[in-house]
Amino acid sequence: MERLHHEVALLEMRSEQLRIHLYSMPARSAESRNVRSVLLAMRLKMRALRQFEHDADKALGTAALH
């Protein structure tokens, strides 16, 4: 479980960095489209990891702390 927390934290930090980078470029540029695509994929991965963590906690009978 600790590994899931760590993975989500890393994804959150990286996505914040990418969002900051995204604001510094033209909205319609090819690079901004790529960054938005990566951000979407990261958001989906974070959602899946959190759901997996929630389901695992539920199966083990433990409550999540967040």
C-alpha positions as CSV (number, residue, x, y, z in Angstrom):
1,M,0.0,0.0,0.0
2,E,2.8,2.4,0.8
3,R,4.1,2.0,-2.7
4,L,0.7,3.1,-4.1
5,H,0.8,6.2,-1.9
6,H,4.3,7.0,-3.2
7,E,3.3,6.4,-6.8
8,V,0.3,8.7,-6.5
9,A,2.4,11.4,-4.8
10,L,5.0,11.3,-7.6
11,L,2.2,11.5,-10.2
12,E,0.7,14.5,-8.5
13,M,4.0,16.3,-8.3
14,R,4.8,15.6,-11.9
15,S,1.4,16.7,-13.1
16,E,1.7,20.0,-11.2
17,Q,5.1,20.5,-13.0
18,L,3.5,19.8,-16.3
19,R,0.5,22.1,-15.6
20,I,3.0,25.0,-14.8
21,H,4.9,24.2,-18.1
22,L,1.6,24.1,-20.0
23,Y,0.7,27.7,-19.0
24,S,4.0,28.9,-20.5
25,M,3.3,27.8,-24.0
26,P,0.8,28.7,-26.7
27,A,-2.5,26.9,-26.3
28,R,-2.7,25.5,-29.8
29,S,0.9,24.4,-30.1
30,A,1.8,20.8,-30.8
31,E,3.8,20.6,-27.5
32,S,0.8,21.9,-25.5
33,R,-1.4,19.2,-27.0
34,N,1.2,16.6,-26.1
35,V,1.3,17.9,-22.5
36,R,-2.5,17.9,-22.2
37,S,-2.5,14.3,-23.4
38,V,0.1,13.3,-20.9
39,L,-1.8,15.1,-18.1
40,L,-4.9,13.3,-19.0
41,A,-3.2,9.9,-18.9
42,M,-1.6,10.8,-15.6
43,R,-5.0,11.8,-14.2
44,L,-6.5,8.5,-15.3
45,K,-3.7,6.5,-13.8
46,M,-4.0,8.4,-10.5
47,R,-7.7,7.7,-10.4
48,A,-7.1,4.0,-11.1
49,L,-4.5,3.8,-8.4
50,R,-6.7,5.5,-5.8
51,Q,-9.6,3.2,-6.7
52,F,-7.4,0.1,-6.4
53,E,-6.2,1.4,-3.1
54,H,-9.7,2.0,-1.9
55,D,-10.8,-1.5,-3.0
56,A,-7.8,-3.1,-1.3
57,D,-8.5,-1.2,1.9
58,K,-12.1,-2.3,1.8
59,A,-11.2,-5.9,1.2
60,L,-8.7,-5.8,4.1
61,G,-11.2,-4.1,6.3
62,T,-9.0,-1.1,6.9
63,A,-10.0,2.6,6.5
64,A,-8.1,4.9,4.3
65,L,-6.5,7.9,6.1
66,H,-7.3,10.5,3.4
